Amino acid sequence: MSILMDVSNYGGMNFPVSATVVYVVGFIAAVTFGSLAWYNSKRPVGWEDKERPDVVPEVKKEETPGL
């Protein structure tokens, strides 16, 4: 029984808090930028006549001269 108590008190592998923060911030950034890219892309079938949400900025496509 004392072996089980010793195992339960063993710290084991502690995942660093900084790594968790990097994963969370990265996930939030990926969702944000992915949503902006999706809203600014060509509309999927059935969404052509829907309006763009006010919080999503419209990105203008640059024209390259000479091409």
C-alpha positions, -999 to 999 in steps of 0.1 A, spaced: 0 0 0 28 24 7 41 19 -29 8 33 -42 10 63 -19 46 69 -32 35 67 -68 6 91 -63 29 117 -47 54 114 -75 53 147 -96 59 129 -129 61 150 -160 49 185 -155 40 203 -188 54 238 -187 28 266 -184 46 286 -211 41 258 -236 4 257 -228 1 294 -233 19 291 -267 -6 264 -278 -36 284 -267 -25 317 -283 -15 298 -314 -49 281 -316 -67 314 -311 -45 331 -338 -51 302 -363 -89 304 -358 -89 342 -361 -68 344 -393 -85 314 -408 -119 330 -402 -107 362 -418 -93 344 -448 -125 324 -452 -147 354 -451 -125 372 -476 -124 343 -500 -149 334 -527 -183 327 -512 -193 290 -510 -224 279 -528 -255 293 -512 -236 322 -495 -231 344 -525 -259 369 -515 -250 370 -478 -235 402 -463 -201 403 -448 -201 408 -410 -191 443 -398 -162 430 -378 -145 414 -408 -124 439 -428 -125 437 -466 -92 429 -482 -87 444 -517 -68 423 -542 -37 441 -556 -33 442 -594 3 436 -606 13 458 -635 26 440 -666 12 406 -659 
